[in-house]
C-alpha cells in the first residue's frame, strides 16, 4: 500500500469512530437520569419521559430548551451538564408517552 492509501484508510476509520461516539444514546441518558435526576425529580424515568410525546420532546430539544424543561418538571435543584443533555434528550424521546417503550429505571 502506498502512504496515501494508508493515510486515507486511517482518516476514514477515524471519522467512523468519531461519528459513533458523537451521537446521543438513550441507554446512557437513562443512566444519567437514574444517577443525577431521579432523586431530585422524585419520579421514575418512565414518569419523567411520559411528560411529553416524542414530537414534543423533539421540539424542546431542537429549540435548545431541554435544560429549562428539566427545571420545570423537576425543580430548580435539577442541574445537568450541557454535554449530558443530548443523552437525556434521547432517553426522553425513546421513552416518551407515545413511544410504547418503558425504561427500567
Backbone atoms as SQL, in Angstrom:
CREATE TABLE atoms (id INTEGER PRIMARY KEY, chain TEXT, resi INTEGER, resn TEXT, atom TEXT, x REAL, y REAL, z REAL);
INSERT INTO atoms VALUES
  (1, 'A', 1, 'UNK', 'N', 0.837, -1.184, 0.000),
  (2, 'A', 1, 'UNK', 'CA', 0.000, 0.000, 0.000),
  (3, 'A', 1, 'UNK', 'C', 0.877, 1.241, 0.000),
  (4, 'A', 2, 'UNK', 'N', 0.377, 2.230, -0.661),
  (5, 'A', 2, 'UNK', 'CA', 1.119, 3.488, -0.674),
  (6, 'A', 2, 'UNK', 'C', 0.816, 4.266, 0.596),
  (7, 'A', 3, 'UNK', 'N', 1.624, 5.254, 0.859),
  (8, 'A', 3, 'UNK', 'CA', 1.415, 6.084, 2.040),
  (9, 'A', 3, 'UNK', 'C', 0.067, 6.795, 1.975),
  (10, 'A', 4, 'UNK', 'N', -0.298, 7.237, 0.785),
  (11, 'A', 4, 'UNK', 'CA', -1.569, 7.936, 0.621),
  (12, 'A', 4, 'UNK', 'C', -2.743, 7.019, 0.955),
  (13, 'A', 5, 'UNK', 'N', -2.710, 5.785, 0.517),
  (14, 'A', 5, 'UNK', 'CA', -3.787, 4.838, 0.785),
  (15, 'A', 5, 'UNK', 'C', -3.894, 4.560, 2.278),
  (16, 'A', 6, 'UNK', 'N', -2.752, 4.390, 2.942),
  (17, 'A', 6, 'UNK', 'CA', -2.759, 4.160, 4.386),
  (18, 'A', 6, 'UNK', 'C', -3.332, 5.362, 5.127),
  (19, 'A', 7, 'UNK', 'N', -2.944, 6.545, 4.697),
  (20, 'A', 7, 'UNK', 'CA', -3.445, 7.761, 5.316),
  (21, 'A', 7, 'UNK', 'C', -4.946, 7.909, 5.108),
  (22, 'A', 8, 'UNK', 'N', -5.409, 7.619, 3.906),
  (23, 'A', 8, 'UNK', 'CA', -6.838, 7.714, 3.603),
  (24, 'A', 8, 'UNK', 'C', -7.642, 6.713, 4.436),
  (25, 'A', 9, 'UNK', 'N', -7.163, 5.501, 4.585),
  (26, 'A', 9, 'UNK', 'CA', -7.849, 4.493, 5.391),
  (27, 'A', 9, 'UNK', 'C', -7.868, 4.882, 6.867),
  (28, 'A', 10, 'UNK', 'N', -6.762, 5.422, 7.346),
  (29, 'A', 10, 'UNK', 'CA', -6.708, 5.861, 8.739),
  (30, 'A', 10, 'UNK', 'C', -7.698, 7.005, 8.986),
  (31, 'A', 11, 'UNK', 'N', -7.785, 7.931, 8.057),
  (32, 'A', 11, 'UNK', 'CA', -8.726, 9.049, 8.186),
  (33, 'A', 11, 'UNK', 'C', -10.169, 8.550, 8.161),
  (34, 'A', 12, 'UNK', 'N', -10.459, 7.604, 7.281),
  (35, 'A', 12, 'UNK', 'CA', -11.802, 7.041, 7.197),
  (36, 'A', 12, 'UNK', 'C', -12.181, 6.325, 8.484),
  (37, 'A', 13, 'UNK', 'N', -11.262, 5.553, 9.036),
  (38, 'A', 13, 'UNK', 'CA', -11.515, 4.866, 10.297),
  (39, 'A', 13, 'UNK', 'C', -11.731, 5.870, 11.430),
  (40, 'A', 14, 'UNK', 'N', -10.928, 6.910, 11.444),
  (41, 'A', 14, 'UNK', 'CA', -11.074, 7.944, 12.468),
  (42, 'A', 14, 'UNK', 'C', -12.422, 8.632, 12.403),
  (43, 'A', 15, 'UNK', 'N', -12.882, 8.928, 11.205),
  (44, 'A', 15, 'UNK', 'CA', -14.186, 9.568, 11.041),
  (45, 'A', 15, 'UNK', 'C', -15.311, 8.631, 11.487),
  (46, 'A', 16, 'UNK', 'N', -15.182, 7.357, 11.181),
  (47, 'A', 16, 'UNK', 'CA', -16.205, 6.391, 11.576),
  (48, 'A', 16, 'UNK', 'C', -16.303, 6.296, 13.097),
  (49, 'A', 17, 'UNK', 'N', -15.186, 6.298, 13.774),
  (50, 'A', 17, 'UNK', 'CA', -15.180, 6.222, 15.236),
  (51, 'A', 17, 'UNK', 'C', -15.739, 7.505, 15.834),
  (52, 'A', 18, 'UNK', 'N', -15.389, 8.654, 15.294),
  (53, 'A', 18, 'UNK', 'CA', -15.885, 9.927, 15.806),
  (54, 'A', 18, 'UNK', 'C', -17.392, 10.033, 15.692),
  (55, 'A', 19, 'UNK', 'N', -17.961, 9.655, 14.576),
  (56, 'A', 19, 'UNK', 'CA', -19.404, 9.780, 14.415),
  (57, 'A', 19, 'UNK', 'C', -20.151, 8.843, 15.335),
  (58, 'A', 20, 'UNK', 'N', -19.589, 7.714, 15.664),
  (59, 'A', 20, 'UNK', 'CA', -20.231, 6.772, 16.569),
  (60, 'A', 20, 'UNK', 'C', -20.257, 7.324, 17.984),
  (61, 'A', 21, 'UNK', 'N', -19.183, 7.909, 18.441),
  (62, 'A', 21, 'UNK', 'CA', -19.127, 8.414, 19.809),
  (63, 'A', 21, 'UNK', 'C', -19.816, 9.762, 19.963),
  (64, 'A', 22, 'UNK', 'N', -20.044, 10.481, 18.890),
  (65, 'A', 22, 'UNK', 'CA', -20.652, 11.805, 18.978),
  (66, 'A', 22, 'UNK', 'C', -22.169, 11.749, 19.050),
  (67, 'A', 23, 'UNK', 'N', -22.779, 10.622, 18.759),
  (68, 'A', 23, 'UNK', 'CA', -24.228, 10.540, 18.752),
  (69, 'A', 23, 'UNK', 'C', -24.770, 10.320, 20.163),
  (70, 'A', 24, 'UNK', 'N', -26.002, 10.769, 20.383),
  (71, 'A', 24, 'UNK', 'CA', -26.636, 10.609, 21.682),
  (72, 'A', 24, 'UNK', 'C', -27.059, 9.157, 21.873),
  (73, 'A', 25, 'UNK', 'N', -27.195, 8.758, 23.123),
  (74, 'A', 25, 'UNK', 'CA', -27.501, 7.377, 23.440),
  (75, 'A', 25, 'UNK', 'C', -28.573, 7.326, 24.524),
  (76, 'A', 26, 'UNK', 'N', -29.692, 6.673, 24.233),
  (77, 'A', 26, 'UNK', 'CA', -30.794, 6.590, 25.185),
  (78, 'A', 26, 'UNK', 'C', -30.395, 5.814, 26.441),
  (79, 'A', 27, 'UNK', 'N', -29.607, 4.745, 26.286),
  (80, 'A', 27, 'UNK', 'CA', -29.175, 3.958, 27.446),
  (81, 'A', 27, 'UNK', 'C', -28.289, 4.797, 28.372),
  (82, 'A', 28, 'UNK', 'N', -27.413, 5.587, 27.768),
  (83, 'A', 28, 'UNK', 'CA', -26.554, 6.464, 28.563),
  (84, 'A', 28, 'UNK', 'C', -27.405, 7.536, 29.256),
  (85, 'A', 29, 'UNK', 'N', -28.402, 8.047, 28.547),
  (86, 'A', 29, 'UNK', 'CA', -29.316, 9.025, 29.132),
  (87, 'A', 29, 'UNK', 'C', -30.091, 8.461, 30.304),
  (88, 'A', 30, 'UNK', 'N', -30.469, 7.195, 30.199),
  (89, 'A', 30, 'UNK', 'CA', -31.183, 6.532, 31.285),
  (90, 'A', 30, 'UNK', 'C', -30.294, 6.427, 32.520),
  (91, 'A', 31, 'UNK', 'N', -29.025, 6.091, 32.331),
  (92, 'A', 31, 'UNK', 'CA', -28.097, 6.012, 33.451),
  (93, 'A', 31, 'UNK', 'C', -27.892, 7.385, 34.093),
  (94, 'A', 32, 'UNK', 'N', -27.758, 8.410, 33.249),
  (95, 'A', 32, 'UNK', 'CA', -27.574, 9.767, 33.764),
  (96, 'A', 32, 'UNK', 'C', -28.804, 10.188, 34.558),
  (97, 'A', 33, 'UNK', 'N', -29.991, 9.900, 34.017),
  (98, 'A', 33, 'UNK', 'CA', -31.220, 10.257, 34.735),
  (99, 'A', 33, 'UNK', 'C', -31.263, 9.557, 36.091),
  (100, 'A', 34, 'UNK', 'N', -30.960, 8.260, 36.105),
  (101, 'A', 34, 'UNK', 'CA', -31.006, 7.498, 37.353),
  (102, 'A', 34, 'UNK', 'C', -30.034, 8.039, 38.390),
  (103, 'A', 35, 'UNK', 'N', -28.830, 8.424, 37.948),
  (104, 'A', 35, 'UNK', 'CA', -27.809, 8.903, 38.883),
  (105, 'A', 35, 'UNK', 'C', -28.025, 10.341, 39.308),
  (106, 'A', 36, 'UNK', 'N', -28.390, 11.211, 38.366),
  (107, 'A', 36, 'UNK', 'CA', -28.391, 12.649, 38.644),
  (108, 'A', 36, 'UNK', 'C', -29.768, 13.257, 38.914),
  (109, 'A', 37, 'UNK', 'N', -30.834, 12.701, 38.338),
  (110, 'A', 37, 'UNK', 'CA', -32.121, 13.379, 38.398),
  (111, 'A', 37, 'UNK', 'C', -33.232, 12.624, 39.114),
  (112, 'A', 38, 'UNK', 'N', -33.146, 11.325, 39.213),
  (113, 'A', 38, 'UNK', 'CA', -34.247, 10.535, 39.745),
  (114, 'A', 38, 'UNK', 'C', -34.644, 10.984, 41.149),
  (115, 'A', 39, 'UNK', 'N', -33.673, 11.128, 42.015),
  (116, 'A', 39, 'UNK', 'CA', -33.967, 11.536, 43.390),
  (117, 'A', 39, 'UNK', 'C', -34.477, 12.980, 43.450),
  (118, 'A', 40, 'UNK', 'N', -33.845, 13.850, 42.677),
  (119, 'A', 40, 'UNK', 'CA', -34.228, 15.256, 42.659),
  (120, 'A', 40, 'UNK', 'C', -35.642, 15.436, 42.109),
  (121, 'A', 41, 'UNK', 'N', -35.951, 14.707, 41.040),
  (122, 'A', 41, 'UNK', 'CA', -37.269, 14.828, 40.409),
  (123, 'A', 41, 'UNK', 'C', -38.360, 14.136, 41.212),
  (124, 'A', 42, 'UNK', 'N', -37.999, 13.110, 41.962),
  (125, 'A', 42, 'UNK', 'CA', -38.989, 12.398, 42.750),
  (126, 'A', 42, 'UNK', 'C', -39.911, 11.531, 41.908),
  (127, 'A', 43, 'UNK', 'N', -39.423, 11.088, 40.751),
  (128, 'A', 43, 'UNK', 'CA', -40.227, 10.221, 39.882),
  (129, 'A', 43, 'UNK', 'C', -39.307, 9.290, 39.112),
  (130, 'A', 44, 'UNK', 'N', -39.886, 8.234, 38.602),
  (131, 'A', 44, 'UNK', 'CA', -39.102, 7.292, 37.809),
  (132, 'A', 44, 'UNK', 'C', -38.802, 7.891, 36.435),
  (133, 'A', 45, 'UNK', 'N', -37.896, 7.266, 35.723),
  (134, 'A', 45, 'UNK', 'CA', -37.586, 7.710, 34.372),
  (135, 'A', 45, 'UNK', 'C', -38.779, 7.586, 33.443),
  (136, 'A', 46, 'UNK', 'N', -39.601, 6.569, 33.662),
  (137, 'A', 46, 'UNK', 'CA', -40.802, 6.383, 32.847),
  (138, 'A', 46, 'UNK', 'C', -41.770, 7.546, 33.028),
  (139, 'A', 47, 'UNK', 'N', -41.956, 7.976, 34.270),
  (140, 'A', 47, 'UNK', 'CA', -42.848, 9.111, 34.543),
  (141, 'A', 47, 'UNK', 'C', -42.288, 10.401, 33.947),
  (142, 'A', 48, 'UNK', 'N', -40.974, 10.587, 34.059),
  (143, 'A', 48, 'UNK', 'CA', -40.333, 11.779, 33.503),
  (144, 'A', 48, 'UNK', 'C', -40.509, 11.835, 31.995),
  (145, 'A', 49, 'UNK', 'N', -40.165, 10.754, 31.306),
  (146, 'A', 49, 'UNK', 'CA', -40.232, 10.731, 29.840),
  (147, 'A', 49, 'UNK', 'C', -41.666, 10.838, 29.347),
  (148, 'A', 50, 'UNK', 'N', -42.617, 10.338, 30.122),
  (149, 'A', 50, 'UNK', 'CA', -44.020, 10.362, 29.708),
  (150, 'A', 50, 'UNK', 'C', -44.667, 11.736, 29.857),
  (151, 'A', 51, 'UNK', 'N', -43.930, 12.713, 30.315),
  (152, 'A', 51, 'UNK', 'CA', -44.474, 14.073, 30.437),
  (153, 'A', 51, 'UNK', 'C', -44.794, 14.676, 29.072),
  (154, 'A', 52, 'UNK', 'N', -44.149, 14.164, 28.014),
  (155, 'A', 52, 'UNK', 'CA', -44.366, 14.684, 26.661),
  (156, 'A', 52, 'UNK', 'C', -44.371, 13.541, 25.654),
  (157, 'A', 53, 'UNK', 'N', -44.880, 13.833, 24.468),
  (158, 'A', 53, 'UNK', 'CA', -44.812, 12.874, 23.364),
  (159, 'A', 53, 'UNK', 'C', -43.448, 12.999, 22.687),
  (160, 'A', 54, 'UNK', 'N', -43.164, 12.078, 21.763),
  (161, 'A', 54, 'UNK', 'CA', -41.888, 12.127, 21.048),
  (162, 'A', 54, 'UNK', 'C', -41.748, 13.437, 20.265),
  (163, 'A', 55, 'UNK', 'N', -42.821, 13.878, 19.621),
  (164, 'A', 55, 'UNK', 'CA', -42.766, 15.127, 18.856),
  (165, 'A', 55, 'UNK', 'C', -42.533, 16.328, 19.765),
  (166, 'A', 56, 'UNK', 'N', -43.152, 16.323, 20.934),
  (167, 'A', 56, 'UNK', 'CA', -42.949, 17.426, 21.874),
  (168, 'A', 56, 'UNK', 'C', -41.514, 17.455, 22.385),
  (169, 'A', 57, 'UNK', 'N', -40.961, 16.276, 22.735),
  (170, 'A', 57, 'UNK', 'CA', -39.563, 16.218, 23.176),
  (171, 'A', 57, 'UNK', 'C', -38.632, 16.683, 22.068),
  (172, 'A', 58, 'UNK', 'N', -38.903, 16.273, 20.827),
  (173, 'A', 58, 'UNK', 'CA', -38.071, 16.686, 19.697),
  (174, 'A', 58, 'UNK', 'C', -38.085, 18.204, 19.553),
  (175, 'A', 59, 'UNK', 'N', -39.257, 18.811, 19.662),
  (176, 'A', 59, 'UNK', 'CA', -39.362, 20.270, 19.554),
  (177, 'A', 59, 'UNK', 'C', -38.598, 20.958, 20.688),
  (178, 'A', 60, 'UNK', 'N', -38.698, 20.435, 21.892),
  (179, 'A', 60, 'UNK', 'CA', -37.989, 21.008, 23.040),
  (180, 'A', 60, 'UNK', 'C', -36.483, 20.943, 22.818),
  (181, 'A', 61, 'UNK', 'N', -36.008, 19.806, 22.337),
  (182, 'A', 61, 'UNK', 'CA', -34.571, 19.626, 22.105),
  (183, 'A', 61, 'UNK', 'C', -34.086, 20.524, 20.982),
  (184, 'A', 62, 'UNK', 'N', -34.846, 20.593, 19.879),
  (185, 'A', 62, 'UNK', 'CA', -34.439, 21.424, 18.744),
  (186, 'A', 62, 'UNK', 'C', -34.434, 22.907, 19.087),
  (187, 'A', 63, 'UNK', 'N', -35.293, 23.318, 20.014),
  (188, 'A', 63, 'UNK', 'CA', -35.332, 24.719, 20.443),
  (189, 'A', 63, 'UNK', 'C', -34.326, 25.007, 21.555),
  (190, 'A', 64, 'UNK', 'N', -33.505, 24.012, 21.906),
  (191, 'A', 64, 'UNK', 'CA', -32.486, 24.131, 22.970),
  (192, 'A', 64, 'UNK', 'C', -33.106, 24.527, 24.303),
  (193, 'A', 65, 'UNK', 'N', -34.257, 23.947, 24.617),
  (194, 'A', 65, 'UNK', 'CA', -34.943, 24.269, 25.866),
  (195, 'A', 65, 'UNK', 'C', -35.043, 23.067, 26.800),
  (196, 'A', 66, 'UNK', 'N', -34.191, 22.061, 26.583),
  (197, 'A', 66, 'UNK', 'CA', -34.261, 20.855, 27.412),
  (198, 'A', 66, 'UNK', 'C', -33.891, 21.155, 28.856),
  (199, 'A', 67, 'UNK', 'N', -32.869, 21.946, 29.077),
  (200, 'A', 67, 'UNK', 'CA', -32.468, 22.283, 30.446),
  (201, 'A', 67, 'UNK', 'C', -33.598, 23.006, 31.174),
  (202, 'A', 68, 'UNK', 'N', -34.278, 23.918, 30.470),
  (203, 'A', 68, 'UNK', 'CA', -35.411, 24.635, 31.065),
  (204, 'A', 68, 'UNK', 'C', -36.550, 23.677, 31.395),
  (205, 'A', 69, 'UNK', 'N', -36.810, 22.729, 30.507),
  (206, 'A', 69, 'UNK', 'CA', -37.895, 21.772, 30.723),
  (207, 'A', 69, 'UNK', 'C', -37.583, 20.860, 31.903),
  (208, 'A', 70, 'UNK', 'N', -36.336, 20.456, 32.047),
  (209, 'A', 70, 'UNK', 'CA', -35.946, 19.639, 33.196),
  (210, 'A', 70, 'UNK', 'C', -36.178, 20.423, 34.483),
  (211, 'A', 71, 'UNK', 'N', -35.823, 21.702, 34.481),
  (212, 'A', 71, 'UNK', 'CA', -36.049, 22.556, 35.650),
  (213, 'A', 71, 'UNK', 'C', -37.542, 22.708, 35.926),
  (214, 'A', 72, 'UNK', 'N', -38.338, 22.853, 34.878),
  (215, 'A', 72, 'UNK', 'CA', -39.792, 22.982, 35.046),
  (216, 'A', 72, 'UNK', 'C', -40.388, 21.714, 35.650),
  (217, 'A', 73, 'UNK', 'N', -39.970, 20.567, 35.164),
  (218, 'A', 73, 'UNK', 'CA', -40.522, 19.294, 35.636),
  (219, 'A', 73, 'UNK', 'C', -39.995, 18.930, 37.022),
  (220, 'A', 74, 'UNK', 'N', -38.696, 19.132, 37.236),
  (221, 'A', 74, 'UNK', 'CA', -38.042, 18.616, 38.446),
  (222, 'A', 74, 'UNK', 'C', -37.732, 19.663, 39.512),
  (223, 'A', 75, 'UNK', 'N', -37.749, 20.922, 39.177),
  (224, 'A', 75, 'UNK', 'CA', -37.422, 21.958, 40.146),
  (225, 'A', 75, 'UNK', 'C', -36.052, 22.560, 39.899),
  (226, 'A', 76, 'UNK', 'N', -35.748, 23.610, 40.638),
  (227, 'A', 76, 'UNK', 'CA', -34.503, 24.362, 40.439),
  (228, 'A', 76, 'UNK', 'C', -33.249, 23.583, 40.818),
  (229, 'A', 77, 'UNK', 'N', -33.381, 22.573, 41.660),
  (230, 'A', 77, 'UNK', 'CA', -32.210, 21.802, 42.080),
  (231, 'A', 77, 'UNK', 'C', -31.710, 20.862, 40.989),
  (232, 'A', 78, 'UNK', 'N', -32.525, 20.603, 39.987),
  (233, 'A', 78, 'UNK', 'CA', -32.166, 19.661, 38.918),
  (234, 'A', 78, 'UNK', 'C', -31.225, 20.338, 37.931),
  (235, 'A', 79, 'UNK', 'N', -29.961, 20.001, 38.028),
  (236, 'A', 79, 'UNK', 'CA', -28.940, 20.565, 37.138),
  (237, 'A', 79, 'UNK', 'C', -28.228, 19.436, 36.416),
  (238, 'A', 80, 'UNK', 'N', -28.049, 19.609, 35.109),
  (239, 'A', 80, 'UNK', 'CA', -27.358, 18.626, 34.291),
  (240, 'A', 80, 'UNK', 'C', -26.352, 19.370, 33.433),
  (241, 'A', 81, 'UNK', 'N', -25.165, 18.814, 33.301),
  (242, 'A', 81, 'UNK', 'CA', -24.143, 19.432, 32.459),
  (243, 'A', 81, 'UNK', 'C', -24.602, 19.438, 31.007),
  (244, 'A', 82, 'UNK', 'N', -24.179, 20.456, 30.298),
  (245, 'A', 82, 'UNK', 'CA', -24.579, 20.654, 28.901),
  (246, 'A', 82, 'UNK', 'C', -24.274, 19.442, 28.030),
  (247, 'A', 83, 'UNK', 'N', -23.119, 18.828, 28.228),
  (248, 'A', 83, 'UNK', 'CA', -22.728, 17.699, 27.376),
  (249, 'A', 83, 'UNK', 'C', -23.572, 16.453, 27.632),
  (250, 'A', 84, 'UNK', 'N', -24.255, 16.383, 28.767),
  (251, 'A', 84, 'UNK', 'CA', -25.089, 15.233, 29.082),
  (252, 'A', 84, 'UNK', 'C', -26.538, 15.425, 28.640),
  (253, 'A', 85, 'UNK', 'N', -26.905, 16.638, 28.277),
  (254, 'A', 85, 'UNK', 'CA', -28.278, 16.921, 27.886),
  (255, 'A', 85, 'UNK', 'C', -28.702, 16.141, 26.649),
  (256, 'A', 86, 'UNK', 'N', -27.800, 15.956, 25.688),
  (257, 'A', 86, 'UNK', 'CA', -28.173, 15.249, 24.463),
  (258, 'A', 86, 'UNK', 'C', -28.573, 13.806, 24.767),
  (259, 'A', 87, 'UNK', 'N', -27.922, 13.191, 25.733),
  (260, 'A', 87, 'UNK', 'CA', -28.254, 11.815, 26.095),
  (261, 'A', 87, 'UNK', 'C', -29.600, 11.751, 26.827),
  (262, 'A', 88, 'UNK', 'N', -29.848, 12.705, 27.708),
  (263, 'A', 88, 'UNK', 'CA', -31.128, 12.744, 28.408),
  (264, 'A', 88, 'UNK', 'C', -32.261, 13.025, 27.426),
  (265, 'A', 89, 'UNK', 'N', -31.997, 13.891, 26.454),
  (266, 'A', 89, 'UNK', 'CA', -32.997, 14.161, 25.421),
  (267, 'A', 89, 'UNK', 'C', -33.323, 12.927, 24.611),
  (268, 'A', 90, 'UNK', 'N', -32.307, 12.173, 24.257),
  (269, 'A', 90, 'UNK', 'CA', -32.523, 10.945, 23.507),
  (270, 'A', 90, 'UNK', 'C', -33.290, 9.930, 24.357),
  (271, 'A', 91, 'UNK', 'N', -32.973, 9.867, 25.637),
  (272, 'A', 91, 'UNK', 'CA', -33.693, 8.996, 26.569),
  (273, 'A', 91, 'UNK', 'C', -35.170, 9.402, 26.642),
  (274, 'A', 92, 'UNK', 'N', -35.437, 10.703, 26.761),
  (275, 'A', 92, 'UNK', 'CA', -36.817, 11.187, 26.873),
  (276, 'A', 92, 'UNK', 'C', -37.610, 10.881, 25.602),
  (277, 'A', 93, 'UNK', 'N', -36.982, 11.058, 24.442),
  (278, 'A', 93, 'UNK', 'CA', -37.676, 10.738, 23.183),
  (279, 'A', 93, 'UNK', 'C', -37.936, 9.242, 23.059),
  (280, 'A', 94, 'UNK', 'N', -36.956, 8.429, 23.430),
  (281, 'A', 94, 'UNK', 'CA', -37.072, 6.970, 23.303),
  (282, 'A', 94, 'UNK', 'C', -38.209, 6.412, 24.160),
  (283, 'A', 95, 'UNK', 'N', -38.428, 7.026, 25.329),
  (284, 'A', 95, 'UNK', 'CA', -39.434, 6.511, 26.257),
  (285, 'A', 95, 'UNK', 'C', -40.582, 7.494, 26.491),
  (286, 'A', 96, 'UNK', 'N', -40.874, 8.323, 25.501),
  (287, 'A', 96, 'UNK', 'CA', -41.966, 9.304, 25.599),
  (288, 'A', 96, 'UNK', 'C', -43.312, 8.614, 25.766),
  (289, 'A', 97, 'UNK', 'N', -44.317, 9.399, 26.078),
  (290, 'A', 97, 'UNK', 'CA', -45.642, 8.843, 26.377),
  (291, 'A', 97, 'UNK', 'C', -46.251, 8.066, 25.215),
  (292, 'A', 98, 'UNK', 'N', -45.903, 8.427, 23.986),
  (293, 'A', 98, 'UNK', 'CA', -46.484, 7.745, 22.823),
  (294, 'A', 98, 'UNK', 'C', -45.541, 6.727, 22.193),
  (295, 'A', 99, 'UNK', 'N', -44.437, 6.405, 22.860),
  (296, 'A', 99, 'UNK', 'CA', -43.449, 5.503, 22.260),
  (297, 'A', 99, 'UNK', 'C', -43.778, 4.029, 22.456),
  (298, 'A', 100, 'UNK', 'N', -44.461, 3.694, 23.537),
  (299, 'A', 100, 'UNK', 'CA', -44.730, 2.302, 23.836),
  (300, 'A', 100, 'UNK', 'C', -43.580, 1.609, 24.547),
  (301, 'A', 101, 'UNK', 'N', -42.475, 2.309, 24.768),
  (302, 'A', 101, 'UNK', 'CA', -41.301, 1.761, 25.460),
  (303, 'A', 101, 'UNK', 'C', -41.342, 2.152, 26.936),
  (304, 'A', 102, 'UNK', 'N', -40.842, 1.264, 27.783),
  (305, 'A', 102, 'UNK', 'CA', -40.803, 1.541, 29.218),
  (306, 'A', 102, 'UNK', 'C', -39.379, 1.329, 29.711),
  (307, 'A', 103, 'UNK', 'N', -38.759, 2.360, 30.318),
  (308, 'A', 103, 'UNK', 'CA', -37.388, 2.194, 30.813),
  (309, 'A', 103, 'UNK', 'C', -37.375, 1.389, 32.103),
  (310, 'A', 104, 'UNK', 'N', -36.215, 0.913, 32.463),
  (311, 'A', 104, 'UNK', 'CA', -36.086, 0.092, 33.661),
  (312, 'A', 104, 'UNK', 'C', -35.737, 0.890, 34.900),
  (313, 'A', 105, 'UNK', 'N', -35.713, 2.203, 34.809),
  (314, 'A', 105, 'UNK', 'CA', -35.355, 2.989, 35.998),
  (315, 'A', 105, 'UNK', 'C', -36.567, 3.640, 36.627);
